[in-house]
Amino acid sequence: MRIHFIAIGGSAMHNLAIALYKKGYQVTGSDDTIHDPSKSRLEKYGLLPQEFGWFPEKINEAVDIIILGMHAKLDNPELLRAQELGLKIYSYPEFLYEQSKDKTRVVIGGSHGKTTITSMILHVLNYHDREVDYMVGAQLTGFETMVHLTEVNEFIVLEGDEYLSSPIDRRPKFHLYEPNIALISGIAWDHINVFPTYDNYVEQFQIFTNSLVNGGILVFNEDDEAVNEVVGKATSSIKKYPYSIPEHFIENGTTYLDTPEGDLPLEIFGEHNLQNLAGAKWICQHMGIDEEDFYEAITTFKGADKRLEKIAESPSTVVFKDFAHSPSKVMATTKAVKDQYSERTVMACLELHTYSSLNADFLKEYKGALKYADKAVVFYSPHAVKIKKLDAVSKSQIEDAFERKDLIIYTNPEEFKDFLFSQNFDNSALLLMSSGNYGGLDFDEVKCLV
């Protein structure tokens, strides 16, 4: 079968392309730009387009299936040609469902924590040599690709993103999977450009909950009020398993989990990560991993890529990089670092980079998001605001939104870097939160701060 990817360079798209190539499909693709690591990984498998751009002549009757990425626009020449020829066009979540119709589908959803929980589950299964198919949103230690598909594995574990499936399929991705087993980690309004109101956003999780197959299993975070409300309104006949933050304590900079097997030291920390761990444990148990085996494996879990990733440490200084950008993630991540390093000065640097975070109407959602930091810094680029065609935001608007009069705000990348490198980080924890790079900050240089 010949499969052509329109916008093959995306994180999920290029991983799916590699997975299908390894499964034996004939794979081609196009994109107008591809950056590393996608570029190098596609090149390794001979899947990197010879030249960038859109080439409708690549689309003909010899193509069996088109997989369409979100990066493509409605007027994409290759898409228009595929529609003209009447070819079958899938979004990648739609195609993943087609590949897993005969499997037990495990879908991890939630506004935050879904990548970490999916990573925990896969880590535990891999530790115990349990083979499963999967799709996860971060690169994991011990896993070559972020997507793995076979004909033989019983389970497939899918990270359930609530963002849209493709330019021509406006359904959230996690609506397409029809889970046998599902998890909801939390609900905190995000993607304001797609879900303009909180109620509209919550509705997507209600649809997801009702998409479970009859007799399915739903694991949910009972500490989250919105999640409890959604689960309480579920219309399908499902079994419900709540979880919450497990008993734990912190000693000498290490978090210990209180378990029937004794006090277990963890590589990870933070109440949100302990909550994630509790959810992952329920899922693993429903997949046949008993509690004792789960605890044995989870002690070696170091975290998902860019999720509270420790990039440098000395006896007096530690530096973390985190993907956090939405208000709930920023607050949870900052609190985790302060709880873990309560005797140190915590400096939290947040880049407002996404459409939602730079939207003047959404800024108020950041109220108190940096309250656990001893020093709080916000960086944003007015140029990025202009590119996203948003109304300009002022420093005073940001200061008012976060409700911190001592908030330090930078809009110039060089000035932010100069500030960062002028600080004394003795007895400190530095937390860098962004889905970008602060206008070109070299994180290898940051390591020199310790």
N, C-alpha and C positions, 0 to 999 in steps of 0.2 A: 504494500500500500504506500502511495506517495502522499506525504503531508507537507504543506507549505505554510510557514509562519509569517504572518504580516506583523512586523514589529517584534522580531526575534530577539532583540537585545535586552529586553526587560529582565528583571531578576527572576521572576517566576517563569517567564516565557522561555528564556534560554535554558533553564534547568529542565523544563518539560521537553524541549527539543532534544537535549542530550539523552534524557531518559528514554524517549521514543526511539532515538537512533540506536541506543544500546539494546533495546527490545527487538530491533530488526526492521524497523520501518525505514523507508527512504525519505529523508528529511531535507528540505530546503527552506530558505528564509530570506527576508529583506528587512532593512531598517535604514533610516536616514542618518543615524549616528549610533555608535555602540562604544561604550567605555568599559574599562576593566572593572571588576574581574570577568564580566560577561565576554568581552572581546577575546581574552586569552583562552578562556575555557571553550568557547565555540571553535576557536582556531585549533585547539588540541584535537578536537574530534572531526576536523574538516568541515565544519558547519558555518564558518564565518563567511558572509557574503563577499564576493570578490571586489565589489564596489558598493558604496553606500548610496541609498536612494530608493525610489519606488519604480519598478519595472513591470508594467502591465503585461508585457510580452512573456513574462515568466508564468502567467496564469493561463492555462489551457485545459482542454478536456482530459489530459493525462494526469492532472492533479485530482486526487480522490477527496481530500479534505483540506479545508482552510482553517487554521487556528488564528483568531484575530486578537491582537493585544490592545490594551487601553491607550497606548501611545498613538495608535493610528487614528486619523480623523475620519469623519463621515465621507469626505470627498477624496479619500485616499485612492489613487489610480488603480492599485491592485485590488482593493476591495470592490470598487465599481466594476472592474472587469470580472471578478468572481461572481458578483450579483448578476451581471449581464449573462454569464454562462449558466447560471442556476446551480453553481457548485454548493456543496454542503459546507456551511460556515459555522464553526463552533467558537465560543469563548473558551479560555483554558479551563475554568471550573466546570463548564458544561462537558468538555471532553474528558476531564477527570472522572466525572460521574459515569460517562459511557464506559470508561475503562474499569469501573469498579461496581458495576451493577450486580455482579454475582459475589461480591465480597461483603464482609461486615464493615460498614463505614463508621469510623469514629471521627467526629468533627469537634474541634475545639474553637469555641467562639467567645467573644467578649471585647469590650473596648480596650482593655489592657491585659497583659499577661498571657495572651494566647500563644505567642511565639515561645515564651519561656516554658509554659506548660507542655506544649507539643514537644519541645526539645527535651524536657525531663522524661516524658513518656518514652521517647525514642532512645534516650540514653539508657534507661532501665531495661528496655527490651533488648537493646544491643548488648548490654552487659551480660545478660543471661542467654545470649545467642538465640533470641526469638526473631525470626525473619518476618517482617511486615512490609507492605508497600506504604509510601508516605509522600506528603508534600508539606514542607515547613518553610517559614519565611526568613530563616537565618542559616548561615553555614555552621555546621556542627562538627566538633572534633570527632574523628573516627568515621565521618560520612563524606563521601566524595562529592555527592550532589545533593541538592535540596529537594529533588523529586526522584522517586524510585518506583517503578511499575513492573510487575511480573504477571504471569498467567496463573501462578500456583499459590501465592500467599493468601491466607484466609482473611486477614485484616488489612485495611488501609486506614492510616491516620492522617487526617487533613486539618491544616490550620484554616479556620473558617473566617475569612476576612469579610467585613460588612460593606466594603467599597464595591463599586459597580463592576460588572463582569466584562463588558466591552462597549465600544461606541454604539453598537446596534442592539445590545442587550443590557438594558438599564436596571436589571435586577441585581441586588447585592449578591456577591459570590456565594455566601453561605446559604442562600435560599435554594441552591441548585443541587445540594448533595444528598438530601433525604437520609439523615443519619439513622443508624441503628442505635448508636451510643453517642451522646453529645454532652458538652460542658459549656456553661456560661460563667465566665470569671467575674464580670462586672459590666455595668452600663454607665458610661459617662459621655455626654454629647460630644461628637466629633464630626468632621467632614461637613462643615456648615455650608459648603458650596453645593453639596448634594442633598443633604437633609436640613432644610432651612430652620426647622424648629425642633425643640427637644422631643416633643410628642411624636413627631414624624420619625425621629431617630429611634426612639424606644419601640415604635411599631415594627421596625425591621427585626428586632429580637423576638417579638411576639410571633411574627410569621415564621422565623427560624424555629422557635419552640414547637409550633404547630406542624412543622414539616417533618418531625420525627416519625418514623414508621410506627404503626400500632404495636404496642408491647415494647417499645423502645425504652432506653434508659437515659435519664437526664440527670447529670451531676451539676450542682449549682452552688454558688457562693451565697450562703445564707446571711452573710454580714452586709450584703449590698441590698438596700431597700428597693431599688428599681428592679433588680433581678428577682427578688421575692415576689414582687407584684406581677411581673411577667409570667413567672412559673405558676403562680396561683390562678392565672387566667388561661392556662393551657387547655386546649380543647381536645387534643388527641389522647388516646389511652396509653399512658406512659408511666414508668416507675421513676420516682424522684429520690435523689440521694443528696442531701445538703452537706456542705463542708464549711469550715471556718478556720481561723488561725489556730494552729496546734500549740500545745504547751511547749515553752522553750525558755532559755535564758542565755545571756551573753556574759562571757568570762574571758578576760585578757584578749579582747578583740576577736573572739571566735563565738559563733552562735551554736548552741547545743539544742538538739531536739529531745524532748522527754518522750521516750517510747518504752513499750514492754521489754525491748531488748536492752534497755539502759539509756544513758545519755549519749546521744550520737553527735559528734562534731560535724558541722557542715562547712562546705567551701563557700556557699552562698549566704546571704544575710538579708535582713529587712522583713517587716511584717508582710508586705505584699508578696515576697518570694516564698515565705512560709505558707501563706494562703495558697499560692500556686502549687506548692508541694503537696498540700492536702488534697487539692483537686486532682493532681496527677496520680496520687496514690489510689483514689477511688477508680479512676479510669483503668489503671494497670490491674487492679484487682478484678475488674469486670473483663479484662483481657486474659485472665488466668495467672497473673503474678501474685503470689501470696504476700502478706504484709511483711514478713521477715525478709523475703527476697527483695522487696521494694526498698526497705531501709538499708540493706547491704549495698545496693547499687547507688542509691541517691547520695550517699556520703561522698562519692567521687565526682558528682556533678559540679562543674565549675561555672556554669552559666552559659547562656546563649550569646552569640556574637553581638557585640555592641550593647549588651544589656548588663549594666553595672560591671563593665569590663575593666579590670585593674590593669592599667597600662604602665604604671611605674610605682615603686615603693622603696623607701629607705626607713631606718628606724624612727624617723620623726615626721615623715611625709608620705602620703599615699594619694595617687591620682586615678580617678575613674572616668571612663568615657561611657556615655549612655545615650540611647536612641530617644529617650523621653522628650516629648514636645507638647503633648496635650496636657491640660491642667491637672487631671487626676494622676497622670504618670509622673509629672514634675513634682507634685507634692509627695507622692509615695516614695519616689526615689530619693528626694532630699531628706525626708524623715528617716529612711533606712540608713543613710550614711551618718546622720547625726546620732541616731540610736547606737550604731555600731562604734562610733568614735566620739562618744559623749564628752571626753576630756580634751578633745582637739577643736581648733577653730575650723569650721566647715565653710568653705567658699563655694557657692553654687553659681555657675555661669550657664545661662540659658540663651540659646539662639532662637528667636522667633523667625521661623523659616517656612512653615507650611501656610497654605491658603487660609486655613481657619485661624491660626495664631496671629496672622497679620491683618485679620479682618477687624475693623474698629468695633463692629457690633458684637464680636465674639470675645474681645479682650477682657470684658468684665468677668468671664468665666475663670480667669486666672487669680481671682481674689484669694489671697492667703496661700497661693501655690508655693511660694518661696519662704514661708514663715519659719521653717525649721533651719534655714541657713543663718550662720552668724554674719556672713557677708554675702550679699546677693547682687549679681550682675546680669543685666540683660543686654544682648547684642541683637541688632536687626539692621537690615540694609534697606534704606529708602528706595534703592534701585530695584530690589526684589519686589517691593510693594508696587512699584510702577509696572514691572514686567507682568505681575499678576492682575494688573488693571484694577487695583483696589484704591479706595480713598486713602490719602496720606494719613499716617498716624504720627502724633507728636510725642515727644519725651514725656510731657505732662500727662497725656492720656495713658501712657504705659505706667507711669508712677502711680496714678490714681487707680488703675485697674488692679495692680498688685497690692495696693494699700501698704506701701513701704516708703516712707519719706527718705530713708537712707539708701534707696535703690540706686545702684550705679548703672548708667545707661551709656552704651556706645553705639555709634552708627558707622564708624570708620574702622575697617579691619586692622589697619596698621596701629591706630591708637589703642584698640582693644589689645592687640598683641603686646604693645609697649607696656600697657598697664599690667598685663598678666606677668610679664617677665621682670617687672620691677618689684613684685611682691615678695615678702619674706614668708616662706611656707614651712618654717620650723613649727613642729607640733600642729600640723594642719592636715586637712583632707580637702582636696580639690576635686570638684565634680563638674564635668563638662557635659552639658545636655544639649543635644542637637541632632536633627536628621540631616544637617548640612555640615559645613566645616568652618563657620565663622568668617566667611569671605576669603578662605585660603590658608587657614591655620595648619601648620605642619605638626601633626601629633607626635612625630618622632622628636621634634625639637622640644615639645612640651615635656618629654621624658627627662630632659636635662634640668628641669626645675627641682628635681628631688636630690 
